[in-house]
Amino acid sequence: MIKKELRLSNFLLVFTWFWLLQTRINAALEPCPGQYCGRIIDKSGNIGYNCGACPRGYRTNGTVCLECTGSPDLYDWLYLGFMASLSLIFHLFFIDFFSKRDKKRIYVLYLSAFIESALAAIFSLLASEPQGSLGLTSCKSEQLADWYTIFFNPKPDYVNTLHCTQEAVYPLYTIVLMYYALSVGLLFVFRPIISYQFCDGQGRPSIYAALYFLPSLAVLHAIFSGLIYYSYPYATLVISVLSTAAVLAKNKITHVRQLVSSKRHVIIIIIHWLVHAYGILAVTLVQDPAVHGPLFTLVLAPVLFYLGTHSFTDPSKFKTT
């Protein structure tokens, strides 16, 4: 009788243990609430019981957090290039705006700005995973919400918030902020010395301007990064066209001869052509070379259209009553 009771109690213990284990496994395999909550898998392969935010470099599949192992595609690289080139364009603009027309000294400041931006980009890539490499390990941006996970923290019981905020687009969000931070640091390292030693202090106003626009770009990215990511190809094209018209109008260029008579104007227009080509590349990604290749000839269109239609829009030719 005693043996039967012992066997029965052992059976109940084993059954209870298996039932608790199965319950825990089923709970671990159930989908987590919200779009960005997941369970962490430890080094032993055990799945955590509670849902929460995934570690940096991981993204949830709805149940567990999986490590990001992909690489940025061409569109992602072009986005990073766009965000990096914004600061360089602002550097060049303010150097040109504040500096006197001493070409040699201005070119030294241009070179300094380019080196600062290039080093900031290289250091940002080296500091990101895989560290020490110019490549990147990333998670793919699938929708606009991936950039704003802070707005998608669920309330499973309609009262308490389950905080699952994370960088779902790792590292496209943080690497840009890192780039701007490094740009500020390198600005302090190079520009004051170059401005004092080679430019007779002419670079000082552009340094002060950079201390305003670099933090502004960082804030702009922090708030509107997702919107910029999905719209930067079209924004590049629009800005290129408007800027081309503004440059030609400001310098009162109405003929090709006036344009090619100044090396400075030629360089500025060539930069605009490169920016326009960048926008076409980002829009098309040259997925069909036979169709998208000829579109790059449109880089000449804004200048040709402006010069060709200027005579019809000259205010002096309109009669006023």
Secondary structure, 3 states (H helix, E strand, C coil): CHHHHHHHHHHHHHHHHHHHHHHHHHHHHCCCCCCCEEECECCCCCECCCCEECCCCEEECCCEEEECCECCCHHHHHHHHHHHHHHHHHHHHHHHHHCCCCHHHHHHHHHHHHHHHHHHHHHHHHHCCCCCCCCCCECCCCCHHHHCHHHHCCCCCCCCCCCCCCCCCCCCCHHHHHHHHHHHHHHHHHHHHHHHHHCCCCCHHHHHHHHHHHHHHHHHHHHHHHHHHHHHHHHHHHHHHHHHHHHHHHCCCCCHHHHHCCHHHHHHHHHHHHHHHHHHHHHHCCCCHHHHHHHHHHHHHHHHHHHHHHHHHCHHHCCCC
